[in-house]
Each structure stands twice: as C-alpha cells, then as structure tokens.
Amino acid sequence: MVQDIAPHVYDNSFAHRRAPRPDDFVLFQRGEREMLIREENGLFRFPYVSEVGTEDLYFAFLIDDTAFFVGPQKGTADPELEGFTYTDQGRCRTLKPRHLAFAGITGMQLMRWLISETYCGCCGTKLEESSWERAFVCPNCHKTTYPRLMPAVIVAVTHEDKILVTAYANRPARGLALIAGFTELGETVEETVHREVMEEVGIKVKNLRFYKSQPWSFTDTVLMGFYCELDGECEDIVLDEEELKEARWLHRDELPDRTGEPALTAEMMQRFKEGKERDPLF
C-alpha cells in the first residue's frame, strides 16, 4: 500500500525534529493539490535544502536519516528553481521512488493543515506553535488544535465465494471499489460499517473482522478496513443512487488482478481473490 516503504522507516516524532542539512528535502505546494518536484530518468525528488536555503523552514518528519521540511510561507513561497515543476498529488500513486511519493502526500496533508491554522477559531487570536508537540495553541483562550485526521471505513461484504463491489456516482472512474464511509459523531467504527452498508446497498452484515488500517493523506483520512459477511441468504441490493452508480456481487474468479496497487481497497479485494482474506497478517 501507499505507506509500505520498507526497508525505509518513517518517523514523525516531533521530539526527533532537528536542524536542516544540505541534502534534506524541502516541500512546496500550490493550490493545495500540487507539489513541486523534479523528474529525471523515471525518478523524482523534491528540492534540497542546499537549493532553497534554511530560512523559515518547518520540520515535517524523517524517513531514515533524511529530514523533510515545509518550505517558507507554509510551503507556498513558490521558489524559482530550474528543472522543477508542480504536479498533482494524485501522481504519488505511481511516482518512484515510493518512499518519496509517500513523503509527498504526507507532506501535502501537513501543509494543508499548516495553512488552515492561523487564527484561533474560538476567539480570533493569532495562534502560536507548540514548543513540545505538533500543535498550535491560542495564547489567549489556550485552545489547542492538532493536524486534521478523519476516520473512515472500507468494507468488504462477502457471501460464500462472492464479494460486493461498487462504483461511485459523480466521481472520476478508478475501477471497482468497496463500500466506504466516514465515522459520524458518537459512533464506533463497527457501527459505521453496519450503517454505511445499510445506507448504500440496503443489506445487513455480520461477523465483522478488522483487517488493517491505512493513512490516506490525499483526503486527510485514516482508513480502517473490515471484512464482514452477508447476514442471511438474500443478496438483493437497494442502491443509494446519490452515492453509487453500481453495486453487484462478483465471484473471486471474476475480480481483476490488483497486485501492487497502493490503496487499501485494492489490497483487500486482491486478498479475497486469492482466498486469503482470513489468513493472519503477521
């Protein structure tokens, strides 16, 4: 998946922040969706500190011993660097090397948050950076704000050797999907699974099994994947046409091969195709 960058190691500990070095990377963004990169010989990279300078950099995270910093003006300074261009963050699904692609989408998520946190939402006072954690603090009313992270579920509904696949309405086609949705106020993620399945396809499920989670920085989301089973024998679908344009049952053998795709949805579908949905992960 997108965060699977081994043998590289991601470290976002705020306590491990350090001063920039010449060969560290600096992240810039434009329009909240485009990041500044340089491509050459099938690979890409971000600007080095040596190409940008050390003034007004914000520590983001480490990958191995390399630090990543947000550039001046919360990454919006738009430096003039020869050979660099802005590209849509969605390309991080395919850009190489993969650990830099992961750094790109994670950095974009961080920059969106930094840009949004200037004044206190309660009293309007200008916010200050926390000295000991990744947060902003209001010096007047002491309200603390943290990076935005929205919980959501990905649900693989199965019945014997079939799985329920969907296609979103009013969205660019990205192939087959699974039922998904955000957790609501006061709701457990397990309750989200039951509610979203009922709302989108009108069926009940049972025997929920947590699979794994995935940070999905494209939408400031942390995804939690579940397998579950149809409760009963009736496979009839009542489609929510505002959310979905299609929902149908497919046999394992009918699923396309999605090996190596970066999304949790694709991995869960591939495991079902291979009959491994009940195999232990670790």
N, C-alpha and C positions, 0 to 999 in steps of 0.2 A: 504494500500500500504506500501512499504518498510519504508516510513517516518512516518507512522501512529503509533506513540509510546505512545499516551496518555494512562494514565494520566501523563506520564513523559514529561518533557519540555526540548527541545533542545535549547541551547543558544550559538551561535557562535560569539557573540560580542567581538571584540578584546579588547575593553575597559574593559571587565569583567575578563580579564586574572588575574591569581593570582599565588602565590607560591604553589608548590605541597604539598599535605598532604599524610600521610602514606597509607590511604585507597583510594586514587585516582588511576586511571589506566594509564598504560604506553603501547603505541602501538609500535610494531616492525613489519617490513615486510621483505620479502625475494623474490627477483626476480620480484618485482612489482606486484605480484599476490597472494602471500601467506602471511598470518598474523599469529602471534604467539598467541596461545590460550591454555587453559587448559579445558578439558571436564570432567564432573563428574555428574552422576545421571541425564543425559539428559539435563544438562545445561552447559554453558561455561562461561569463563571470560578471561580477559586479565591479565597480571602481575600487581600486586600492586606496587606502589612506594616503599613500605617497602621491597619488594623483589628485587628491581632494584637499588635503590639509587636515589638521587636527582640531580646528576651532569649531565649537558648538556642535560636538558630536554626542549622541545619546547612546549608551551601551544597550545593546539588544540581547545578545546571547552568544554562546560559544558553540562551535562544532569542532571537536577535538581541541587543538590549541589555537585555533583561529577565531578571533572575535569578529562579530558583526555589529556595526554601529548604524544608527539612523543619522542621516546627514543633516546639515544645518536647516533651520526653519522647519523642524519636524519632518525632514525629508522632502520638502517642497522647493528647495533652493534652485533646482534646475540648472546644474553646472554645465558649462560648455566644454565637453570632453570629446576629443576626436575619436571616432570609431565607435562611440556609444549611441544607442537609440533606445527609445521607450517601446516596450512590448506589453501586450495584455497579460495579466497574471495567469489567465487560463492556460497559457502555453506551458506553465510549470507542470502540467500533466505529462508532457513529453520531453521537455528540455533536459539536457545532460551537461554535467554530472548531476545525479539525482540528489545528492546531499545539498548542492547549491540551489536546486529547484525547491526543495523543502524549505531552505532558508529564505528563499524569495517570497513564498506565500505566507510563511510565518511572519516575516518582516513586514509584509503588506498589512497583515492584521494588526500588528503593533502600531504601525504608522497611522492607520485609520483611527485607532484609539487615541493616540497622542494628539492628533489634530482636533479631535472632538472634546478634549478636556482642557479648556482654557479658563472658564469661569465656573464658579460653584452653581449648581442647579438649584440650590435652596435659597441662597442669599445674594448671589451675583458677584461675590468677591473673587478676585483673581486667585487661581489655585497655585499651590506650591508643590514641588516634587517631594515625596517622602525620602528621607535620608537612609531608611533601613529596609524598605520593601518597594516593589514595583507598584506604586500607587500615587495618586495626587490627594493632597489634603487641603481643606479650606482653613486658612489661618483665623477666620472669624467664627464660623459655627462648627468647625472641626469635622465636617462631613468628609469621609474618605471614599474615593472611587478607585476601582480596580479595572483591569482590562476586561472588555466585554466578552463573555463566553456563554453561548446559548445551547442548552441541552436538547438533543433530538434523538429519535429512534429510527432505526432501519429494521423492517420486519419482513422476514422470510416466512410466509404462511405455506405450510406443506400439507399434503394429504396423500399418504402412501408414497408413490414414486412421482408425484406431481408437485409443482410449486406455482404459487400465484404470482404472475408478473404483470407489470403495469406500464403505462406510458402517460406522462404528464400532459395536461391540457395547457395550451398557450405558453409553451416553453420550447426553446430550440431542441430538436431531437438529439438525444445522446444514447440511443439504444434502449433496451429493456431495463426497467427499474423495478424496485421493490417498494412496498408501501412505506411511507416515511412521514414524520411529522414532529413538531416541536412540543416539548413538555409544557403544560399550562401551569398557572399559579396554583399551588397547593396540591399538585398531582404527583404521584410517584411515576417513575419511568415505566413500571409494569402497567399501571393504569393507562398511561399514554398508548402503549401497544394495543390494549383492548379497544380504547376509544378510537384511535386512528383507523384500525381495521374495520370497525363497525361503521364509522363515518364514510370511509372511502369505498368500501365494497359490500357493506351490509351483512357481514358474517361474524359469527362468534369463534373465538380461538381458545385453545387450552394448552397446557404443558409448555409454558414459556421456558426457554433455555437461553441464557445470556451467552453470546459468542465472544465478542471483543469490542473495544471502542476505537475510535479514530478521531484525531483532531482534524477538522476540515476548515482550514483558515480562510478559504475562499469566501465563506459566509459567516465567519466568527462563531463557528459551531463546534461542539464536541458530539460526535455521533456514537450511539450505543446500539450495537447490533443484536437482534434476537431471532432465534428460530422458534416457531410455535406450530401447533397442529390445528387443523380444522376441527371444531367441536361439533361432531355429528357426521352425517354422510352426505348431506345436501350441499352441492357445490355451486348452487345458483348465486349469481352476483348481482347486487343492486348498486350500479355505478354512480358515484358522485361526479357528475359531468362538469362541475366547476373546477374540480381538482384533477380529474383524469379524463383522458380521451379513450382509454382502453384498459381492460383488465381481463386476463384469461389464465387458464391453467395450462401448464406445459409439462410434459414428461421430461425426466432427466435427459434422455437422449435427444430431445428437441432443443435444448439450450445451446446457444452458441458458445464457443470456447472464449473465455475472457481471462486467460492466464496472463499475469503480469500487469493488468490494468491497475491504476492507483487507488481506486475507490473501494470502500468497504462493501458497497452493494455488489460490485463485480466479484470480489473475493468470496462473498457468501454464496452467490449464485454458482460460482465455479466449484466450490466445495460440495454443494448439493449435486451438481452434475456428476462429480466424481464419486458420489456416495460417501463423502467424508464429513457430512455435517454433524455427526455425533462423535467423531474422533477427537480425543483431547488435543489441545493446542500445545501444551508444554509438558 
